[in-house]
Amino acid sequence: MIRVGIGGWTYEPWRGVFYPEKLPQARELSHASRAVTAIEVNGTFYGTMKPASFRKWHDETPDDFMFSLKAPRFAVNRRVLAEAGDSIKHFFNSGVGELGPKLGPILWQLAGTKKFDPADIAAFLKLMPREHEGRVLRHVIEARHPSFCVPEFIDLARAHGVAIVFAESEEYPAIGDATADFLYLRLQNTKDDVPAGYPPAALSAVVDWARIWERGDEPDDVPRVAGKSPVKQKRDVFVFMISGAKVRNPAAAMAMLEILKDK
């Protein structure tokens, strides 16, 4: 499974560009979820959603759609991550289970100032629940400080089956090590002067990576910290167009989905 999506669905500059000019705002999620195959939700980072909100998202999207939820800032923006237990429980008790099979990876985005502390990261990974309401959960951690570019971090993530964000960014480290049964890419360099955000060749290259990961191999030209995974397995791949020239992100996601059809 390869999914390509965007961050959120409410963005005023998309109106008249991605969304039809007169489309009611209440129908934007329905429209977006039929143009891309996944959405990364940022709102869950800033505040607690209600079960009715998750239920509404579930009901407005296609059966095969998937949401990735960003874990709350109260869990990740702290000096000692090992003390985040109560915040994590509160997040999962907020109604995320209402998404049912549309609940995708949980993104744990660390602050850019958070440095790698092996003991604290190990304790934090242990706090991530393996299942919720009978559904197996997937977790992905975004480490944005260069101190995480060490084999010990890769080993910890692999031991817990937690994926690591591969960030295509000018600010954050690109860690392409496969540590779980899925990959999670956040592409952050769309350009406003490129209609599809990225040149076709760049999108095609990412599609090639995704196809290689999907079939169980690992691309040779992806930057890694600890080398290829010792476990050869088929993997799902999530690709999100985030930041950059945000107005171009839906076009970039849709262009990549078109390329996927041909490869």
C-alpha atoms as an extended CHARMM CRD file, in Angstrom:
* protein
*
       263  EXT
         1         1  MET       CA              0.0000000000        0.0000000000        0.0000000000  PROA      1               0.0000000000
         2         2  ILE       CA              1.2970000000        3.4180000000       -0.9770000000  PROA      2               0.0000000000
         3         3  ARG       CA             -0.6360000000        6.4730000000        0.1350000000  PROA      3               0.0000000000
         4         4  VAL       CA             -0.0110000000       10.0620000000       -0.8900000000  PROA      4               0.0000000000
         5         5  GLY       CA             -1.5990000000       12.9930000000        0.8600000000  PROA      5               0.0000000000
         6         6  ILE       CA             -1.4610000000       16.4810000000        2.2820000000  PROA      6               0.0000000000
         7         7  GLY       CA             -1.3530000000       18.1890000000        5.6550000000  PROA      7               0.0000000000
         8         8  GLY       CA             -4.8560000000       19.1860000000        6.7300000000  PROA      8               0.0000000000
         9         9  TRP       CA             -7.6480000000       20.3000000000        4.4430000000  PROA      9               0.0000000000
        10        10  THR       CA             -8.5470000000       23.7970000000        5.6410000000  PROA      10              0.0000000000
        11        11  TYR       CA             -6.3550000000       26.3860000000        3.9290000000  PROA      11              0.0000000000
        12        12  GLU       CA             -7.8600000000       29.5300000000        2.4360000000  PROA      12              0.0000000000
        13        13  PRO       CA             -5.4180000000       29.8410000000       -0.5430000000  PROA      13              0.0000000000
        14        14  TRP       CA             -6.5820000000       26.4030000000       -1.7540000000  PROA      14              0.0000000000
        15        15  ARG       CA            -10.0220000000       27.8280000000       -2.4950000000  PROA      15              0.0000000000
        16        16  GLY       CA            -10.3110000000       28.4330000000       -6.1870000000  PROA      16              0.0000000000
        17        17  VAL       CA             -7.0480000000       26.5130000000       -6.7610000000  PROA      17              0.0000000000
        18        18  PHE       CA             -7.5460000000       23.0520000000       -5.2620000000  PROA      18              0.0000000000
        19        19  TYR       CA            -11.1600000000       23.5100000000       -4.2440000000  PROA      19              0.0000000000
        20        20  PRO       CA            -13.7860000000       24.6760000000       -6.7340000000  PROA      20              0.0000000000
        21        21  GLU       CA            -14.5370000000       28.3790000000       -6.3430000000  PROA      21              0.0000000000
        22        22  LYS       CA            -17.9960000000       27.9910000000       -4.8210000000  PROA      22              0.0000000000
        23        23  LEU       CA            -17.4740000000       24.7710000000       -2.8790000000  PROA      23              0.0000000000
        24        24  PRO       CA            -18.9010000000       25.1730000000        0.6610000000  PROA      24              0.0000000000
        25        25  GLN       CA            -16.2120000000       24.9420000000        3.3280000000  PROA      25              0.0000000000
        26        26  ALA       CA            -18.1740000000       22.1570000000        4.9910000000  PROA      26              0.0000000000
        27        27  ARG       CA            -17.5320000000       19.9850000000        1.9300000000  PROA      27              0.0000000000
        28        28  GLU       CA            -13.7870000000       20.5370000000        1.7010000000  PROA      28              0.0000000000
        29        29  LEU       CA            -12.8520000000       17.3200000000        3.5250000000  PROA      29              0.0000000000
        30        30  SER       CA            -15.1270000000       15.3120000000        1.2660000000  PROA      30              0.0000000000
        31        31  HSD       CA            -13.4960000000       16.8900000000       -1.7930000000  PROA      31              0.0000000000
        32        32  ALA       CA             -9.9110000000       16.5030000000       -0.5380000000  PROA      32              0.0000000000
        33        33  SER       CA            -10.3750000000       12.8840000000        0.4960000000  PROA      33              0.0000000000
        34        34  ARG       CA            -11.3830000000       12.0020000000       -3.0520000000  PROA      34              0.0000000000
        35        35  ALA       CA             -8.3700000000       13.7390000000       -4.5790000000  PROA      35              0.0000000000
        36        36  VAL       CA             -5.6810000000       12.2330000000       -2.3160000000  PROA      36              0.0000000000
        37        37  THR       CA             -5.5160000000        9.0040000000       -0.3210000000  PROA      37              0.0000000000
        38        38  ALA       CA             -4.4810000000       10.2470000000        3.1250000000  PROA      38              0.0000000000
        39        39  ILE       CA             -4.4270000000       13.4010000000        5.2310000000  PROA      39              0.0000000000
        40        40  GLU       CA             -2.0990000000       14.2680000000        8.0830000000  PROA      40              0.0000000000
        41        41  VAL       CA             -4.0960000000       16.0710000000       10.7730000000  PROA      41              0.0000000000
        42        42  ASN       CA             -2.2890000000       18.9080000000       12.5120000000  PROA      42              0.0000000000
        43        43  GLY       CA             -5.2030000000       20.0580000000       14.6790000000  PROA      43              0.0000000000
        44        44  THR       CA             -4.7710000000       17.1710000000       17.1160000000  PROA      44              0.0000000000
        45        45  PHE       CA             -1.3590000000       18.6230000000       17.9980000000  PROA      45              0.0000000000
        46        46  TYR       CA             -2.8450000000       21.8860000000       19.2580000000  PROA      46              0.0000000000
        47        47  GLY       CA             -6.0320000000       20.7880000000       20.9820000000  PROA      47              0.0000000000
        48        48  THR       CA             -8.2230000000       17.9100000000       22.0600000000  PROA      48              0.0000000000
        49        49  MET       CA            -10.8190000000       16.8520000000       19.5180000000  PROA      49              0.0000000000
        50        50  LYS       CA            -14.1860000000       15.4180000000       20.4390000000  PROA      50              0.0000000000
        51        51  PRO       CA            -15.3700000000       11.9240000000       19.4800000000  PROA      51              0.0000000000
        52        52  ALA       CA            -18.0300000000       13.5250000000       17.2690000000  PROA      52              0.0000000000
        53        53  SER       CA            -15.3100000000       15.2010000000       15.1980000000  PROA      53              0.0000000000
        54        54  PHE       CA            -13.5090000000       11.9250000000       14.5130000000  PROA      54              0.0000000000
        55        55  ARG       CA            -16.8340000000       10.2780000000       13.7070000000  PROA      55              0.0000000000
        56        56  LYS       CA            -17.6640000000       13.0590000000       11.2660000000  PROA      56              0.0000000000
        57        57  TRP       CA            -14.2970000000       12.7130000000        9.5110000000  PROA      57              0.0000000000
        58        58  HSD       CA            -14.8760000000        8.9840000000        9.2100000000  PROA      58              0.0000000000
        59        59  ASP       CA            -18.3170000000        9.4130000000        7.7000000000  PROA      59              0.0000000000
        60        60  GLU       CA            -17.3180000000       12.0880000000        5.1660000000  PROA      60              0.0000000000
        61        61  THR       CA            -14.4370000000       10.1700000000        3.5800000000  PROA      61              0.0000000000
        62        62  PRO       CA            -14.1920000000        7.1150000000        1.2810000000  PROA      62              0.0000000000
        63        63  ASP       CA            -13.9760000000        3.6450000000        2.7780000000  PROA      63              0.0000000000
        64        64  ASP       CA            -10.3110000000        3.2190000000        1.8350000000  PROA      64              0.0000000000
        65        65  PHE       CA             -9.1830000000        6.6470000000        3.0890000000  PROA      65              0.0000000000
        66        66  MET       CA             -6.7810000000        7.0900000000        6.0130000000  PROA      66              0.0000000000
        67        67  PHE       CA             -5.8960000000        9.8080000000        8.5170000000  PROA      67              0.0000000000
        68        68  SER       CA             -2.5540000000       10.2720000000       10.2130000000  PROA      68              0.0000000000
        69        69  LEU       CA             -2.9330000000       12.1010000000       13.5350000000  PROA      69              0.0000000000
        70        70  LYS       CA             -0.2650000000       14.3220000000       15.0090000000  PROA      70              0.0000000000
        71        71  ALA       CA              0.0880000000       13.5090000000       18.7040000000  PROA      71              0.0000000000
        72        72  PRO       CA             -0.6050000000       16.3950000000       21.1190000000  PROA      72              0.0000000000
        73        73  ARG       CA              2.0790000000       18.9430000000       21.9340000000  PROA      73              0.0000000000
        74        74  PHE       CA              1.6110000000       18.2220000000       25.6380000000  PROA      74              0.0000000000
        75        75  ALA       CA              3.0510000000       14.7620000000       25.0060000000  PROA      75              0.0000000000
        76        76  VAL       CA              6.0300000000       15.7530000000       22.8550000000  PROA      76              0.0000000000
        77        77  ASN       CA              7.0180000000       19.2940000000       23.8680000000  PROA      77              0.0000000000
        78        78  ARG       CA              8.5130000000       18.4500000000       27.2170000000  PROA      78              0.0000000000
        79        79  ARG       CA             11.9720000000       18.1570000000       28.6800000000  PROA      79              0.0000000000
        80        80  VAL       CA             11.4100000000       14.5830000000       29.8860000000  PROA      80              0.0000000000
        81        81  LEU       CA              9.4340000000       12.5620000000       27.3600000000  PROA      81              0.0000000000
        82        82  ALA       CA              9.2190000000        9.6370000000       29.7560000000  PROA      82              0.0000000000
        83        83  GLU       CA              6.7490000000       11.7130000000       31.8140000000  PROA      83              0.0000000000
        84        84  ALA       CA              4.2250000000       11.9780000000       28.9770000000  PROA      84              0.0000000000
        85        85  GLY       CA              2.1230000000        8.9770000000       30.0400000000  PROA      85              0.0000000000
        86        86  ASP       CA             -0.9480000000       10.8910000000       31.2070000000  PROA      86              0.0000000000
        87        87  SER       CA             -1.0080000000       13.1070000000       28.0910000000  PROA      87              0.0000000000
        88        88  ILE       CA             -0.7700000000       10.0470000000       25.8580000000  PROA      88              0.0000000000
        89        89  LYS       CA             -3.6620000000        8.3300000000       27.6650000000  PROA      89              0.0000000000
        90        90  HSD       CA             -5.7740000000       11.4850000000       27.4050000000  PROA      90              0.0000000000
        91        91  PHE       CA             -5.1220000000       11.6580000000       23.6570000000  PROA      91              0.0000000000
        92        92  PHE       CA             -6.2400000000        8.0950000000       23.0060000000  PROA      92              0.0000000000
        93        93  ASN       CA             -9.2740000000        8.5320000000       25.2450000000  PROA      93              0.0000000000
        94        94  SER       CA            -10.4050000000       11.5590000000       23.2340000000  PROA      94              0.0000000000
        95        95  GLY       CA            -12.2310000000        9.4550000000       20.6570000000  PROA      95              0.0000000000
        96        96  VAL       CA             -9.5920000000        8.5900000000       18.0540000000  PROA      96              0.0000000000
        97        97  GLY       CA            -11.0990000000        5.1090000000       17.8710000000  PROA      97              0.0000000000
        98        98  GLU       CA            -14.1180000000        6.6160000000       16.0960000000  PROA      98              0.0000000000
        99        99  LEU       CA            -11.9860000000        6.6770000000       12.9400000000  PROA      99              0.0000000000
       100       100  GLY       CA            -12.0300000000        2.8790000000       12.9030000000  PROA      100             0.0000000000
       101       101  PRO       CA             -9.9630000000        1.4280000000       10.0440000000  PROA      101             0.0000000000
       102       102  LYS       CA             -9.2720000000        4.9510000000        8.7930000000  PROA      102             0.0000000000
       103       103  LEU       CA             -6.9430000000        5.5810000000       11.7430000000  PROA      103             0.0000000000
       104       104  GLY       CA             -3.4440000000        5.5920000000       10.2790000000  PROA      104             0.0000000000
       105       105  PRO       CA             -0.0510000000        6.2850000000       11.8490000000  PROA      105             0.0000000000
       106       106  ILE       CA              0.2680000000        8.4650000000       14.9320000000  PROA      106             0.0000000000
       107       107  LEU       CA              2.9460000000       11.0940000000       14.3340000000  PROA      107             0.0000000000
       108       108  TRP       CA              5.0560000000       12.0210000000       17.3610000000  PROA      108             0.0000000000
       109       109  GLN       CA              6.8170000000       15.2140000000       16.2700000000  PROA      109             0.0000000000
       110       110  LEU       CA              9.5900000000       16.2110000000       18.6510000000  PROA      110             0.0000000000
       111       111  ALA       CA             10.7050000000       19.7950000000       19.1310000000  PROA      111             0.0000000000
       112       112  GLY       CA             13.6640000000       20.8400000000       17.0240000000  PROA      112             0.0000000000
       113       113  THR       CA             15.5890000000       21.5830000000       20.2230000000  PROA      113             0.0000000000
       114       114  LYS       CA             15.0290000000       18.1120000000       21.6830000000  PROA      114             0.0000000000
       115       115  LYS       CA             18.3500000000       16.2470000000       21.6920000000  PROA      115             0.0000000000
       116       116  PHE       CA             18.7840000000       12.5000000000       21.6450000000  PROA      116             0.0000000000
       117       117  ASP       CA             18.7620000000       11.0190000000       25.1380000000  PROA      117             0.0000000000
       118       118  PRO       CA             18.8380000000        7.2120000000       24.7780000000  PROA      118             0.0000000000
       119       119  ALA       CA             17.2060000000        6.4230000000       28.1220000000  PROA      119             0.0000000000
       120       120  ASP       CA             14.4720000000        9.0270000000       27.7300000000  PROA      120             0.0000000000
       121       121  ILE       CA             13.6690000000        8.0330000000       24.1350000000  PROA      121             0.0000000000
       122       122  ALA       CA             13.5580000000        4.3540000000       25.1070000000  PROA      122             0.0000000000
       123       123  ALA       CA             11.1210000000        5.1260000000       27.9210000000  PROA      123             0.0000000000
       124       124  PHE       CA              9.0260000000        7.3120000000       25.6010000000  PROA      124             0.0000000000
       125       125  LEU       CA              8.7500000000        4.5930000000       22.9530000000  PROA      125             0.0000000000
       126       126  LYS       CA              7.5340000000        2.1810000000       25.6400000000  PROA      126             0.0000000000
       127       127  LEU       CA              4.6690000000        4.5530000000       26.4570000000  PROA      127             0.0000000000
       128       128  MET       CA              3.2280000000        4.3270000000       22.9490000000  PROA      128             0.0000000000
       129       129  PRO       CA              0.2960000000        1.8830000000       23.0870000000  PROA      129             0.0000000000
       130       130  ARG       CA              0.4780000000       -1.0650000000       20.7230000000  PROA      130             0.0000000000
       131       131  GLU       CA             -3.2910000000       -1.2220000000       20.2440000000  PROA      131             0.0000000000
       132       132  HSD       CA             -6.4080000000        0.7610000000       20.9670000000  PROA      132             0.0000000000
       133       133  GLU       CA             -9.9500000000       -0.6080000000       21.1620000000  PROA      133             0.0000000000
       134       134  GLY       CA             -8.7790000000       -3.8390000000       19.5570000000  PROA      134             0.0000000000
       135       135  ARG       CA             -7.0160000000       -2.1200000000       16.6430000000  PROA      135             0.0000000000
       136       136  VAL       CA             -3.2520000000       -2.3830000000       16.1480000000  PROA      136             0.0000000000
       137       137  LEU       CA             -1.6090000000        1.0360000000       16.1700000000  PROA      137             0.0000000000
       138       138  ARG       CA              1.2470000000        2.3660000000       14.0990000000  PROA      138             0.0000000000
       139       139  HSD       CA              3.6020000000        5.0000000000       15.4350000000  PROA      139             0.0000000000
       140       140  VAL       CA              6.1340000000        7.2420000000       13.7000000000  PROA      140             0.0000000000
       141       141  ILE       CA              8.5330000000        9.6090000000       15.4260000000  PROA      141             0.0000000000
       142       142  GLU       CA              9.9050000000       12.7630000000       13.8500000000  PROA      142             0.0000000000
       143       143  ALA       CA             13.3160000000       13.5760000000       15.3180000000  PROA      143             0.0000000000
       144       144  ARG       CA             14.3240000000       17.0470000000       14.2190000000  PROA      144             0.0000000000
       145       145  HSD       CA             17.6470000000       17.4820000000       15.9970000000  PROA      145             0.0000000000
       146       146  PRO       CA             20.8400000000       16.1850000000       14.3050000000  PROA      146             0.0000000000
       147       147  SER       CA             21.8840000000       14.3780000000       17.5020000000  PROA      147             0.0000000000
       148       148  PHE       CA             19.3630000000       11.6620000000       16.5330000000  PROA      148             0.0000000000
       149       149  CYS       CA             21.4780000000       10.6880000000       13.5280000000  PROA      149             0.0000000000
       150       150  VAL       CA             23.1490000000        7.8370000000       15.3890000000  PROA      150             0.0000000000
       151       151  PRO       CA             22.7490000000        4.0450000000       15.0510000000  PROA      151             0.0000000000
       152       152  GLU       CA             21.5280000000        3.7670000000       18.6530000000  PROA      152             0.0000000000
       153       153  PHE       CA             18.3630000000        5.7140000000       17.8040000000  PROA      153             0.0000000000
       154       154  ILE       CA             17.7330000000        3.5080000000       14.7860000000  PROA      154             0.0000000000
       155       155  ASP       CA             18.1620000000        0.3990000000       16.9320000000  PROA      155             0.0000000000
       156       156  LEU       CA             15.6880000000        1.6980000000       19.5250000000  PROA      156             0.0000000000
       157       157  ALA       CA             13.0710000000        2.4770000000       16.8790000000  PROA      157             0.0000000000
       158       158  ARG       CA             13.4870000000       -0.9720000000       15.3240000000  PROA      158             0.0000000000
       159       159  ALA       CA             13.2230000000       -2.6880000000       18.6960000000  PROA      159             0.0000000000
       160       160  HSD       CA              9.8490000000       -1.0020000000       19.2600000000  PROA      160             0.0000000000
       161       161  GLY       CA              8.6010000000       -1.2450000000       15.6630000000  PROA      161             0.0000000000
       162       162  VAL       CA              8.2930000000        2.5340000000       15.4240000000  PROA      162             0.0000000000
       163       163  ALA       CA              8.9400000000        4.2340000000       12.0900000000  PROA      163             0.0000000000
       164       164  ILE       CA             11.1290000000        7.3340000000       11.7290000000  PROA      164             0.0000000000
       165       165  VAL       CA             10.0330000000       10.2660000000        9.5950000000  PROA      165             0.0000000000
       166       166  PHE       CA             12.0590000000       10.7310000000        6.4380000000  PROA      166             0.0000000000
       167       167  ALA       CA             12.0330000000       14.5180000000        6.1150000000  PROA      167             0.0000000000
       168       168  GLU       CA             12.7980000000       16.0310000000        2.7470000000  PROA      168             0.0000000000
       169       169  SER       CA             13.6150000000       19.4070000000        4.2510000000  PROA      169             0.0000000000
       170       170  GLU       CA             16.2600000000       22.0970000000        4.3430000000  PROA      170             0.0000000000
       171       171  GLU       CA             15.9670000000       22.3040000000        8.1370000000  PROA      171             0.0000000000
       172       172  TYR       CA             15.6950000000       18.7840000000        9.5140000000  PROA      172             0.0000000000
       173       173  PRO       CA             17.7430000000       15.5930000000        9.1270000000  PROA      173             0.0000000000
       174       174  ALA       CA             16.7520000000       13.0910000000        6.4600000000  PROA      174             0.0000000000
       175       175  ILE       CA             16.7200000000        9.6350000000        8.0780000000  PROA      175             0.0000000000
       176       176  GLY       CA             15.7720000000        6.9690000000        5.5540000000  PROA      176             0.0000000000
       177       177  ASP       CA             16.3630000000        3.9030000000        7.7410000000  PROA      177             0.0000000000
       178       178  ALA       CA             13.4750000000        1.4040000000        7.6460000000  PROA      178             0.0000000000
       179       179  THR       CA             12.5790000000        0.6020000000       11.2600000000  PROA      179             0.0000000000
       180       180  ALA       CA              8.9690000000       -0.6350000000       11.0510000000  PROA      180             0.0000000000
       181       181  ASP       CA              6.5200000000       -2.2400000000        8.6310000000  PROA      181             0.0000000000
       182       182  PHE       CA              5.9030000000        1.1370000000        6.9910000000  PROA      182             0.0000000000
       183       183  LEU       CA              7.7590000000        4.2520000000        5.8370000000  PROA      183             0.0000000000
       184       184  TYR       CA              6.5900000000        7.8130000000        6.4690000000  PROA      184             0.0000000000
       185       185  LEU       CA              7.8390000000       10.6000000000        4.2270000000  PROA      185             0.0000000000
       186       186  ARG       CA              7.1980000000       14.3200000000        4.7780000000  PROA      186             0.0000000000
       187       187  LEU       CA              8.1710000000       16.2720000000        1.6610000000  PROA      187             0.0000000000
       188       188  GLN       CA              8.6030000000       19.9480000000        2.5040000000  PROA      188             0.0000000000
       189       189  ASN       CA             10.1420000000       21.6450000000       -0.5210000000  PROA      189             0.0000000000
       190       190  THR       CA              7.3170000000       22.3400000000       -2.9550000000  PROA      190             0.0000000000
       191       191  LYS       CA              7.9760000000       25.4440000000       -5.0600000000  PROA      191             0.0000000000
       192       192  ASP       CA              5.4190000000       28.0950000000       -5.9380000000  PROA      192             0.0000000000
       193       193  ASP       CA              6.7770000000       28.5650000000       -9.4590000000  PROA      193             0.0000000000
       194       194  VAL       CA              6.3510000000       24.8600000000      -10.2880000000  PROA      194             0.0000000000
       195       195  PRO       CA              2.6930000000       24.0460000000      -11.1150000000  PROA      195             0.0000000000
       196       196  ALA       CA              2.8960000000       20.6050000000       -9.5220000000  PROA      196             0.0000000000
       197       197  GLY       CA              5.0930000000       21.7640000000       -6.6600000000  PROA      197             0.0000000000
       198       198  TYR       CA              7.9290000000       19.4600000000       -7.7100000000  PROA      198             0.0000000000
       199       199  PRO       CA              9.3590000000       18.6890000000      -11.1580000000  PROA      199             0.0000000000
       200       200  PRO       CA              8.0290000000       15.4080000000      -12.5870000000  PROA      200             0.0000000000
       201       201  ALA       CA             11.4750000000       13.7850000000      -12.2800000000  PROA      201             0.0000000000
       202       202  ALA       CA             11.6030000000       14.5010000000       -8.5460000000  PROA      202             0.0000000000
       203       203  LEU       CA              8.1450000000       13.0270000000       -7.9640000000  PROA      203             0.0000000000
       204       204  SER       CA              9.0090000000       10.0200000000      -10.1050000000  PROA      204             0.0000000000
       205       205  ALA       CA             12.1320000000        9.3880000000       -8.0060000000  PROA      205             0.0000000000
       206       206  VAL       CA             10.0670000000        9.2890000000       -4.8110000000  PROA      206             0.0000000000
       207       207  VAL       CA              7.6130000000        6.9190000000       -6.4720000000  PROA      207             0.0000000000
       208       208  ASP       CA             10.5450000000        4.6430000000       -7.3400000000  PROA      208             0.0000000000
       209       209  TRP       CA             11.6160000000        4.6360000000       -3.6750000000  PROA      209             0.0000000000
       210       210  ALA       CA              8.0760000000        3.8700000000       -2.5610000000  PROA      210             0.0000000000
       211       211  ARG       CA              7.7490000000        0.9490000000       -4.9710000000  PROA      211             0.0000000000
       212       212  ILE       CA             11.0740000000       -0.4890000000       -3.7610000000  PROA      212             0.0000000000
       213       213  TRP       CA             10.0470000000       -0.2250000000       -0.0920000000  PROA      213             0.0000000000
       214       214  GLU       CA              6.6160000000       -1.6510000000       -0.8690000000  PROA      214             0.0000000000
       215       215  ARG       CA              8.0140000000       -4.8120000000       -2.3920000000  PROA      215             0.0000000000
       216       216  GLY       CA             10.3850000000       -5.4170000000        0.5290000000  PROA      216             0.0000000000
       217       217  ASP       CA             13.6770000000       -3.9630000000       -0.6450000000  PROA      217             0.0000000000
       218       218  GLU       CA             15.3370000000       -0.6610000000        0.2630000000  PROA      218             0.0000000000
       219       219  PRO       CA             16.5270000000        2.0780000000       -2.1250000000  PROA      219             0.0000000000
       220       220  ASP       CA             20.2900000000        2.4110000000       -2.4360000000  PROA      220             0.0000000000
       221       221  ASP       CA             20.1870000000        6.1890000000       -2.8930000000  PROA      221             0.0000000000
       222       222  VAL       CA             18.2810000000        7.0790000000        0.2920000000  PROA      222             0.0000000000
       223       223  PRO       CA             20.3730000000        8.5690000000        3.1370000000  PROA      223             0.0000000000
       224       224  ARG       CA             20.5500000000        6.2110000000        6.0900000000  PROA      224             0.0000000000
       225       225  VAL       CA             22.1820000000        6.3240000000        9.5060000000  PROA      225             0.0000000000
       226       226  ALA       CA             22.5990000000        2.6490000000       10.3380000000  PROA      226             0.0000000000
       227       227  GLY       CA             22.3730000000        0.9260000000        6.9740000000  PROA      227             0.0000000000
       228       228  LYS       CA             19.6820000000       -1.3270000000        5.5840000000  PROA      228             0.0000000000
       229       229  SER       CA             17.2820000000       -3.1020000000        7.8970000000  PROA      229             0.0000000000
       230       230  PRO       CA             18.2800000000       -6.6500000000        8.8890000000  PROA      230             0.0000000000
       231       231  VAL       CA             14.6530000000       -7.6240000000        8.2610000000  PROA      231             0.0000000000
       232       232  LYS       CA             13.5010000000       -7.9030000000        4.6400000000  PROA      232             0.0000000000
       233       233  GLN       CA              9.7390000000       -7.3510000000        4.5030000000  PROA      233             0.0000000000
       234       234  LYS       CA              7.0680000000       -5.6920000000        2.4300000000  PROA      234             0.0000000000
       235       235  ARG       CA              6.2120000000       -2.2600000000        3.7600000000  PROA      235             0.0000000000
       236       236  ASP       CA              3.4540000000        0.2870000000        3.3780000000  PROA      236             0.0000000000
       237       237  VAL       CA              4.5070000000        3.8000000000        2.4290000000  PROA      237             0.0000000000
       238       238  PHE       CA              2.9300000000        7.1110000000        3.4060000000  PROA      238             0.0000000000
       239       239  VAL       CA              3.9950000000       10.2660000000        1.5530000000  PROA      239             0.0000000000
       240       240  PHE       CA              2.7610000000       13.6640000000        2.6750000000  PROA      240             0.0000000000
       241       241  MET       CA              3.2800000000       17.0340000000        1.0350000000  PROA      241             0.0000000000
       242       242  ILE       CA              3.9270000000       19.3670000000        3.9480000000  PROA      242             0.0000000000
       243       243  SER       CA              5.0560000000       22.9960000000        4.1720000000  PROA      243             0.0000000000
       244       244  GLY       CA              7.0700000000       24.4840000000        1.3160000000  PROA      244             0.0000000000
       245       245  ALA       CA              4.7850000000       26.3370000000       -1.1070000000  PROA      245             0.0000000000
       246       246  LYS       CA              1.6830000000       24.9970000000        0.6080000000  PROA      246             0.0000000000
       247       247  VAL       CA             -0.6390000000       26.2060000000       -2.1210000000  PROA      247             0.0000000000
       248       248  ARG       CA              1.0420000000       23.6570000000       -4.4410000000  PROA      248             0.0000000000
       249       249  ASN       CA              0.8700000000       20.6910000000       -2.0690000000  PROA      249             0.0000000000
       250       250  PRO       CA             -2.4320000000       19.2030000000       -3.3130000000  PROA      250             0.0000000000
       251       251  ALA       CA             -1.1870000000       19.4260000000       -6.9070000000  PROA      251             0.0000000000
       252       252  ALA       CA              2.0460000000       17.6810000000       -5.9060000000  PROA      252             0.0000000000
       253       253  ALA       CA              0.1610000000       14.8700000000       -4.1710000000  PROA      253             0.0000000000
       254       254  MET       CA             -2.2040000000       14.3810000000       -7.0930000000  PROA      254             0.0000000000
       255       255  ALA       CA              0.6880000000       14.4220000000       -9.5760000000  PROA      255             0.0000000000
       256       256  MET       CA              2.4640000000       11.7200000000       -7.5940000000  PROA      256             0.0000000000
       257       257  LEU       CA             -0.6730000000        9.6060000000       -7.5020000000  PROA      257             0.0000000000
       258       258  GLU       CA             -0.8770000000        9.8630000000      -11.2930000000  PROA      258             0.0000000000
       259       259  ILE       CA              2.7280000000        8.6870000000      -11.6060000000  PROA      259             0.0000000000
       260       260  LEU       CA              1.9710000000        5.7930000000       -9.2710000000  PROA      260             0.0000000000
       261       261  LYS       CA             -0.7190000000        4.5860000000      -11.6740000000  PROA      261             0.0000000000
       262       262  ASP       CA              1.9020000000        4.1600000000      -14.3810000000  PROA      262             0.0000000000
       263       263  LYS       CA              4.6320000000        2.4980000000      -12.3270000000  PROA      263             0.0000000000
